[in-house]
Amino acid sequence: MSEHVFILGAGRVGLGLARALRASGADVVGVHGRHDAGGPDGITTGAIPRGVLGANVVLIAVRDAQIDEAVHELDAAGLAPDTVVLHASGSAEPASFEGLRARGIACGTFHPLLPFADPQRAAASLRGAWVGIDGDPRARDVARALAARLGAHTLEIPAGEKARYHAAAVIASNFPVVLLALAERVLTETGIDAEQAGSALRPLFRAAVENVGSRSAAEALTGPVVRGDVGTVRAHLAALRGDPDVLDAYRTLARATIDVAREAGTDAAKLAEIRALLK
């Protein structure tokens, strides 16, 4: 099919998808949001424009709490029955989709497994990335076509498993950022300047991500747990005792690290000693 896409939502995800789709040659007939920040995207505001009726794909890229309201607005706009409506949320199961389905409109999910921190980089970032999809058969077909156009792969979200799927995405995309912030906090608590701490840790962070990009977790894992270094783990726990939040995070993640280290072949007796320390 020839995609004529209308994007409802002009935040980072909506703008990122709009720019990536346009770069791929797709016809983005409109981008609609609450506010027009200016720039080259041609964002409309206020009531949904008549231009939405020229789309055969509507992609909703608003916050989860606003999806049902957005769907009702689209329903009132009089979409044609052959329109496909997709939303970009990884966790929402919009009840309001049933009203569209009653009119023959296919509905589903198009959730890029990608953090949209910078919409200008979306086109490059989506190439080779993955998109979680589900929904009606026609909606899934369209989602696959859009992903292929963007150079991305698709991942079918198993029925009833959306919350677990989204939790995995959050662990992979949100928590590394928090871990870097915690590492910077620990380093600054030694007396090192905050800016210098960040500059020192970011290359380490990037290298760890690059390592796991081409290897399994067991092959990429480094550090005291995979070495079976009981003494270093004991010293870390003692050093972090004054910061309970960081200590809890270290203990939790170190316990999870034990399973990966076991797969990497670390001595079982040493891992048992580390597990006992972490209690």
N, C-alpha and C positions, 0 to 999 in steps of 0.2 A: 504494500500500500504506500501511497505518498502521504507522509505525515504533515499535517497542518496543525501545529501545536499552540494551544493557548495556555499560558502559565498563570495560575492564580496564587499570588504570594511573591513579593519582591524583596524578600530578605536574602541572606547569603546563599541559601540553597536555591531559591527561585532564580536569582540572578545568575548564579553559577551554572545551573542547568540551561537557562536561556542562552547564555553565551556559548556554552559547549555545543548545544544543538545547532545554533546558527553557524558556528565554525565547522560543523559536520555537513552543512548544506541543508539541514531541515528548515522548513518554513515555519518560523515562530510568528504567529499572526498577532500576538499580543502578550504583554506582561502587565498584570494588574496587581496593585498593592494599596496599602493604606496611605502611603506617603511616596511622593516622587522626589528622590534624592538628586535628581538631575542626571546628567551624563547621557551616554549614547543608547540607553536601553529602551527609551520610549515608554516609560511606565505610565499607565493610566490609573486614576484614582476615582473614588466615589462609587457610583453604581456600576455594576459590571457592564462594559460596553457591548454594543451589538456585534462587534467584531468576534466575540466568542462563538457566534453562530457559524462563522467561517472555519471553525476548527473541527477536525474529526478526532482529535485527542486533546483532552483537558488534563493538565497536570497540576494538582493541588500541592502547594509547597508552603503551607502555613503551619503554625504551631498546632499541636495535637488538640488542644482545647478549642481551637477555632475551626476545626475541620467540619463539624456538623453544620455550623453557621454558613461556611463556604458552600457546602453541598446544597443547602436550602436555597442560597442565592443562585446557584447554577440551575437548580430545578426550576426556579421561577423565571429564569432567562429563556426557557423553552428550548433546551438542547434537542437536537435531532436524535431519534432512536438509534442511529448507527454510530453515535459518538461513543468514544471510550473515555472513561474518567479514571485516572490513576492518582493516588496520593503518595507523597514521598516520605511518609512516616514509617519508621521501622517497628512501631509498637501499637499504633491505633488500629482498631477494628470498628470503623464508623457504622453505627446503626442506621444513620441517614442514607447509606448507600441503598438500602432496601427500596426506598422511594424511587430512586433512579432505575433500579433493576426492574421495578414494576412497569416501567415505561420502555423496557427493552434495552436500556443503556448498560453496557458491560462495565464492571468496576473492578479495580484491583490495586495492587501495591507496586510502586517503583521506588525502592529505597536504596540509593547509592551507599555502599559501604565505604564511606569516604568522609573525612571531616572537611567541611566547606569553610575554612577560615578565610580564604581569599578567592572570591568569585572569578577573578581574572585568570587564575591558574586552573580552573575547573576542567577546561578542555584537555589540557595535558595530563592532569591527574586522573581523569576518568579512563584514559586509554590504558587498558590492561587491568583496570579495577573490576570490582564485582558489584552487581546490583541485586538485592533481594526482591523477589517477585512472588505474588500470589494473586488469587482472585478468580474471576470467571475466565473460561477458556479463551475467549476473544481478547480479554484484557491482558492475559498472560502472553498471547501471541504478539500484541502490540508492544508490550513491555520488552519482549525479546528483540523485536525489530528496533526499538529505540536504543537499547543497550548496544546492539550490533553496530548501529550507525555511529555511536560514540566510541566504538572500539573496546567496549566493556563486555564482561562475561555475566551470565545470570545464575542466580542461586535460588532454587525453588524453596520457599519457606514451608516446612511441613505444617499441615493443618493442626491447629491447636497449640502450636509451639512458638507463637510469635513473641511472647514475653521472654522465653529462654533465648531465642534467636537475638532479640534486641539486647538482652543482658550481655551476651557474648560480644556484640558490637561495641557496647559501652565499655566493657573491660578492655578491649583492644584499642579504642580510640580516645577515651576520656582519661582512664587511669594512668597511662604513661605520662601524661601531662602533669597529673597530680604527683606522681612519683618523682618527677624532676623537681617540682616545687619543694617536696619534702627533702630531697637530697640537698638542694640549695640551702634550705633552712638549717639542716644539720651542719653544713660546712660553715655557714655564717655564725653558728653558735660556737665555733672554735675560735672566732675572732677575725676570720677572713672577711674582707670587704664583700658586700652582697653582689656588686657588679662583677667583681673578679671571680667570685664563686660560680656565678652563672656562666661566665665565659669559659671557665675551666671544665665545667660539667657537661656543657652542651655537646662538644665533640665526642665525649664518652657515650652520651646518650645516643647520638646519631650512629656511632659505630656499632653499638649493640643492636640497633634496629636493622642496620645493613647486614650484620652477621646472620640474623634470623631470616633475612629475606632470601637467602640462598641455601640455608641449612635447616634441618629439623631443630626443634627447641633443645633436644638432648645434645646435638652436635655443636650448637651455638653457645650453650651455657658455659660461663666462666665463674670464678669466684670461690669463696671458701667452702660452700656447701658441696659443690661438685668435686672439690679437691679432698673433701673429708677432713677439713681443717677445723677441728673441734675448738682449739684454743682461740682462733680468730673469732669464731662465732661467739664464744664466751666473752671475749673482750668487747665485742660490739654491743652485746646485751648490757654489759656493765656501763659502757659509755653512754648509752641511750636512756638509762634509767631515769634521768631527770626530765625527759620529754615523753610522757605516757602515750600520747597519740602516735608519735613516731615509733616508739617501742612496740606498740600493738601492731602497727603496719609491718614492721620488720619481722616480728614473730609470725604473723599470718603468712606473709609472702615466703619466708624461709621454710615454713612447713610445706607450702605448695612446691617449693624448689626441691625438696627431698624426693618427691615422686619423679621429677625430671632427672635428678641426679642418679636415681636408681636405674632409670632407663639408660643413662650414659655409662653405667658400669661402675659407679662409685662403691667402695667397700661398704657392705651392708652393716657391719659392726660400727663403723664410723658414723653412718647415717643414723643408726639407733642412738648413739651418744648425742648427736645433734638434736634429734627429736626430743630426747629427755630434757636437754637444756631449754628447749623452746616451750616446755610446759610451765 
